[in-house]
Amino acid sequence: MDYLNENVSINLRRIRKRKQMSLDNVAIETGISKSMLGQIERGEVNPTLATLGKITSGLRVNFMELISSPPDESYLIRGQSISPAKEEKGCYQAFTYFPYEQDRNFEIYSICVQPGCVYPCVSHGEQTMEYLIVEEGRLSLDLGSESFSLSQGDAIRFQSDRSHSYKNPGDTPLRFLVVFAWRKT
């Protein structure tokens, strides 16, 4: 399950309980079957945009309230339950743990690059700082005319307003965490 479906799952249940509604009541108000609503709450299905529209209309809530990260609550993400947000089969995978949100100035990703492969990146925008921590393996980071070699436990911070690339020069998978932070204007 990806973070968006997880958000919908948690928020639908939270909104339904806050309104003191049963699944039967929500089904009547939205025109969506009780079984489908239950599957959405359990994170077993990928609801369509039309389905999300029926839910927001029937429950009379803002679309963002349904898809945003749950407010001011603990929010557990199980690594084995999320799908890659970006990948090239056999080369790299990028997993979104905490995506952009309007009220936060950071994003958190986990990236895995296979031996001998490169994960190219474009600019992440002006005033964006990238914080990177190598969890496993070795990383060759190219930042235009600068290059850095990092090993397990090493970290680096850099302005990510330019193209850059992550290369795995080793013979084992490279795993690292990335936090993007930017100044709010």
C-alpha positions as CSV (number, residue, x, y, z in Angstrom):
1,M,0.0,0.0,0.0
2,D,1.4,3.5,-0.8
3,Y,1.2,6.5,1.5
4,L,-1.8,8.0,-0.2
5,N,-4.0,4.8,0.2
6,E,-2.7,4.6,3.8
7,N,-3.8,8.2,4.4
8,V,-7.3,7.5,2.9
9,S,-7.7,4.3,4.9
10,I,-6.8,6.0,8.2
11,N,-8.7,9.2,7.5
12,L,-11.9,7.5,6.3
13,R,-12.1,5.5,9.5
14,R,-11.3,8.6,11.6
15,I,-13.9,10.8,9.9
16,R,-16.5,8.1,10.1
17,K,-16.0,7.6,13.8
18,R,-15.8,11.3,14.5
19,K,-19.3,11.6,12.8
20,Q,-20.4,8.5,14.7
21,M,-21.4,6.7,11.5
22,S,-21.4,3.0,10.8
23,L,-20.2,1.6,7.5
24,D,-23.9,1.1,6.6
25,N,-24.6,4.9,7.2
26,V,-21.6,5.9,5.1
27,A,-22.7,3.5,2.3
28,I,-26.1,5.2,2.2
29,E,-24.6,8.7,2.2
30,T,-22.0,8.0,-0.5
31,G,-23.6,5.4,-2.7
32,I,-20.6,3.1,-2.2
33,S,-21.1,-0.4,-1.0
34,K,-20.4,-1.3,2.6
35,S,-18.0,-4.0,1.5
36,M,-16.0,-1.5,-0.7
37,L,-15.8,1.0,2.1
38,G,-14.5,-1.7,4.5
39,Q,-11.9,-2.6,2.0
40,I,-10.8,1.0,1.7
41,E,-10.6,1.4,5.5
42,R,-8.5,-1.8,5.6
43,G,-6.2,-0.6,2.8
44,E,-7.1,-3.5,0.6
45,V,-8.1,-1.6,-2.5
46,N,-6.9,1.4,-4.5
47,P,-10.0,3.7,-4.6
48,T,-10.5,5.7,-7.8
49,L,-10.7,9.4,-8.0
50,A,-14.5,9.0,-8.6
51,T,-14.8,6.9,-5.5
52,L,-12.9,9.5,-3.4
53,G,-15.2,12.2,-4.8
54,K,-18.3,10.2,-3.7
55,I,-16.8,9.8,-0.2
56,T,-16.0,13.5,0.2
57,S,-19.4,14.5,-1.1
58,G,-21.3,12.0,0.9
59,L,-19.4,12.8,4.2
60,R,-19.3,16.5,3.4
61,V,-15.5,16.8,4.0
62,N,-12.8,18.5,2.1
63,F,-10.8,16.3,-0.4
64,M,-7.5,17.2,1.4
65,E,-8.9,16.0,4.7
66,L,-9.3,12.6,3.1
67,I,-5.9,12.3,1.4
68,S,-3.6,14.2,3.8
69,S,-1.5,12.6,6.5
70,P,-3.6,12.1,9.6
71,P,-3.5,15.2,11.8
72,D,-1.5,15.3,15.0
73,E,-1.6,11.5,15.5
74,S,1.0,8.8,15.6
75,Y,1.4,7.6,12.0
76,L,3.1,4.2,11.6
77,I,4.4,3.2,8.2
78,R,5.4,-0.5,7.8
79,G,8.3,-0.6,5.3
80,Q,7.2,-3.9,3.8
81,S,3.7,-2.5,3.1
82,I,4.8,0.4,0.8
83,S,5.4,0.3,-2.9
84,P,8.3,2.2,-4.7
85,A,7.3,5.7,-5.7
86,K,10.0,5.6,-8.4
87,E,12.0,2.7,-9.8
88,E,14.0,1.2,-12.6
89,K,13.7,-2.6,-12.4
90,G,17.0,-4.2,-11.3
91,C,18.7,-0.8,-10.8
92,Y,17.0,1.4,-8.1
93,Q,13.9,2.0,-6.0
94,A,12.8,5.1,-4.1
95,F,10.2,4.8,-1.3
96,T,8.3,7.8,0.0
97,Y,7.9,7.6,3.8
98,F,6.7,11.2,4.5
99,P,5.8,13.1,1.3
100,Y,5.3,16.9,0.9
101,E,2.6,18.3,3.1
102,Q,1.5,21.9,3.1
103,D,2.2,22.4,6.8
104,R,5.7,20.8,6.9
105,N,9.0,21.8,5.3
106,F,10.5,18.4,4.8
107,E,10.1,15.1,3.0
108,I,11.7,11.7,3.9
109,Y,12.6,8.9,1.4
110,S,14.5,5.6,1.5
111,I,16.5,4.7,-1.6
112,C,18.1,1.4,-2.7
113,V,20.6,1.3,-5.6
114,Q,21.8,-2.1,-6.9
115,P,25.6,-2.7,-7.5
116,G,27.0,-0.8,-10.5
117,C,23.8,1.2,-11.0
118,V,23.1,4.9,-11.0
119,Y,20.0,6.8,-9.8
120,P,20.0,10.2,-11.6
121,C,18.1,13.2,-10.1
122,V,17.2,16.6,-11.4
123,S,17.1,19.7,-9.3
124,H,14.7,19.7,-6.3
125,G,14.2,23.4,-6.5
126,E,15.7,26.6,-5.1
127,Q,16.3,26.8,-1.4
128,T,16.1,23.0,-1.1
129,M,18.6,21.3,1.2
130,E,19.2,17.6,1.0
131,Y,20.3,15.6,4.0
132,L,21.5,12.0,3.2
133,I,22.6,9.2,5.5
134,V,24.1,6.0,4.1
135,E,22.6,3.0,5.9
136,E,24.3,0.2,4.0
137,G,26.9,0.0,1.2
138,R,29.0,2.6,-0.5
139,L,27.8,5.7,-2.4
140,S,29.4,7.8,-5.0
141,L,27.6,11.1,-5.1
142,D,28.1,13.4,-8.1
143,L,27.1,17.1,-7.7
144,G,28.0,18.7,-10.9
145,S,31.8,19.3,-10.7
146,E,32.0,17.9,-7.1
147,S,32.1,14.2,-6.2
148,F,31.9,12.5,-2.8
149,S,32.4,9.0,-1.6
150,L,30.4,7.9,1.4
151,S,30.3,4.6,3.3
152,Q,27.9,3.1,5.9
153,G,27.2,5.6,8.6
154,D,28.4,8.6,6.6
155,A,26.2,11.6,6.0
156,I,26.2,14.7,3.8
157,R,24.2,17.8,3.4
158,F,24.0,19.8,0.2
159,Q,21.9,22.3,-1.8
160,S,19.9,20.1,-4.2
161,D,19.0,22.9,-6.7
162,R,21.1,21.2,-9.4
163,S,21.1,17.8,-11.1
164,H,23.0,15.1,-9.2
165,S,23.3,11.4,-9.2
166,Y,23.8,8.5,-6.7
167,K,26.0,5.7,-7.9
168,N,26.6,2.3,-6.2
169,P,30.3,1.5,-6.9
170,G,30.2,-1.6,-4.6
171,D,29.1,-5.2,-5.0
172,T,26.3,-5.1,-2.4
173,P,23.1,-3.0,-2.5
174,L,23.3,0.6,-1.4
175,R,20.6,1.8,1.0
176,F,20.3,5.4,2.2
177,L,17.8,7.8,3.7
178,V,17.2,11.2,2.2
179,V,15.5,14.2,3.9
180,F,14.6,17.2,1.7
181,A,14.1,20.4,3.6
182,W,13.3,23.8,2.3
183,R,12.6,27.3,3.6
184,K,9.0,28.3,3.6
185,T,8.5,31.6,1.8
